[in-house]
Amino acid sequence: MGAMERTLDDWVTEVSTELGIDLEVDVRGLLDLARVVAHGVARPAAPLTAFLIGYAAAQQGGGPAAVKAASDRTAALAERWAADADADTAPADADTAPAHPQAGPA
């Protein structure tokens, strides 16, 4: 286990104890989701999304299954956002190029 993983695991354990939470956290899964959101939506959206996933899971009764369901739905949404962003920035196909390019000086 690397130093960062140990630090994250220790942090999650400490925060869970402090907040009175007894839940096994999929740290790697949440970090992967945060990465998808940060790159596909915006960096500040990652921590906000993590909060919303936790809140949604709590609204659904809490527990690992509720966290996974909220995470899966959110990951699908973030991937759609990323695909839409990629489509918006993709170069135009030859089929969509102007039929008559501007003529330059002869």
C-alpha positions in Angstrom: 0.0 0.0 0.0 1.4 3.4 -1.0 1.8 6.4 1.3 -1.1 8.2 -0.3 -3.4 5.2 0.0 -2.4 4.7 3.7 -3.1 8.4 4.4 -6.5 8.3 2.6 -7.4 5.1 4.5 -6.4 6.6 7.8 -8.2 9.9 7.0 -11.4 8.0 6.0 -11.2 6.0 9.2 -10.7 9.1 11.4 -13.5 11.0 9.7 -15.9 8.1 9.9 -15.1 7.7 13.6 -15.6 11.5 14.2 -18.9 11.5 12.4 -20.1 8.2 13.8 -20.3 6.5 10.5 -19.9 2.8 10.2 -19.5 2.3 6.5 -16.9 0.6 4.3 -15.8 3.3 1.8 -14.7 2.4 -1.7 -12.0 5.0 -1.8 -10.7 4.0 -5.2 -14.2 4.0 -6.7 -15.0 7.5 -5.3 -11.6 8.9 -6.5 -12.3 7.4 -10.0 -15.7 9.1 -10.0 -14.2 12.4 -8.8 -11.7 12.2 -11.7 -14.4 11.6 -14.3 -16.4 14.5 -12.9 -13.4 16.8 -12.6 -12.3 16.2 -16.2 -15.8 15.8 -17.8 -17.6 18.6 -16.0 -15.3 20.9 -14.0 -12.7 20.4 -11.2 -14.8 22.1 -8.5 -17.7 19.8 -9.4 -15.8 16.8 -8.0 -16.1 17.6 -4.2 -19.6 18.9 -4.7 -20.6 15.7 -6.5 -19.1 13.6 -3.6 -21.3 15.5 -1.2 -24.4 15.1 -3.4 -23.8 11.3 -3.7 -23.5 11.0 0.1 -26.7 13.1 0.6 -28.6 11.1 -2.0 -27.5 7.8 -0.5 -28.6 9.0 3.0 -32.0 10.0 1.5 -32.3 6.4 0.2 -31.7 4.9 3.6 -27.9 4.9 3.5 -25.5 1.9 3.3 -23.1 0.6 0.7 -25.8 -0.3 -1.8 -27.3 3.3 -1.7 -23.8 4.8 -2.1 -23.1 2.5 -5.1 -26.4 3.2 -6.7 -25.9 7.0 -6.4 -22.3 6.7 -7.6 -23.3 4.6 -10.6 -26.0 7.0 -11.7 -23.7 10.0 -11.2 -20.8 8.3 -13.2 -23.2 7.7 -16.1 -24.3 11.4 -16.0 -20.7 12.6 -15.8 -19.7 10.4 -18.8 -22.6 11.8 -20.8 -21.4 15.3 -20.0 -17.9 14.5 -21.0 -19.1 13.0 -24.3 -21.2 16.1 -25.0 -18.2 18.3 -24.3 -16.1 16.2 -26.7 -18.7 16.4 -29.4 -18.9 20.2 -29.0 -15.1 20.5 -29.4 -14.7 18.0 -32.2 -13.5 19.3 -35.6 -16.1 19.6 -38.3 -16.3 16.6 -40.7 -15.7 17.1 -44.4 -19.5 16.7 -44.9 -20.2 19.8 -42.7 -17.4 22.0 -44.2 -18.6 25.0 -46.3 -19.3 24.0 -49.9 -17.4 27.1 -51.2 -14.4 28.0 -49.2 -13.4 31.6 -49.2 -11.3 32.4 -52.3 -8.0 34.0 -51.7 -6.2 36.6 -53.9 -5.4 35.2 -57.3 
